[in-house]
Amino acid sequence: MKKIILAAVILTVCTVAKADFYSIHTIGGTVTKVSDGDTLTVKSKNKTITVRLARIDAPEISHYGKPAQPFGKEAGDYLREVVKGENVVVYIDDVDKYGRTVGTVMMGNENINALMVEEGLAWVYDEYAQDVQGAGLNELESVAREKKKGLWQDANPIYPADFRKLQK
């Protein structure tokens, strides 16, 4: 009986510790590379991490011989212009199946994830935006759509996940 109680306590402590780690863990550093409209590299004094911007999905760029999606290059160029060489703080949510750190990137008081949506250069990634932060992003996307900013100028914009499926 003592072993069962001990196991339950350890499992509970580990679960809470993991939740606390992802909800409050941050890393600060300098953006050294922007791969596309939703992925960048941050170098801190201890390590270099690849960061996937949480809750957003930018249009695809051309890679592996596959075509780019409209506004894919523009999204990457804009993100690069805004953050490359700048100091940022990443609020870490998770690590994805590719080993990238998934999080919200802040530059001073500016939420870069939200900025990409606000400028019409990324969609809200509905599958991963079912929280309070996602709700705020949905509002920004609605305004960008109404104003026909960025990718919303296109008569028939294709959600990046759907675009990726079409390329297979």
ABEGO torsion letter per residue (X at the ends): XAAAAAAAAAAAAAAAAAAAAAAABBBBEBBABBABAABBBBBBAABBBBBBBBGBBBBBBBBGGBBBBBGAAAAAAAAAAAABGBBBBBBBABBBAAGBBBBBBBBEABBAAAAAAAAGABBBBAAAAABAAAAAAAAAAAAAAAAGBEAAABABBBBAAAAAAAAX
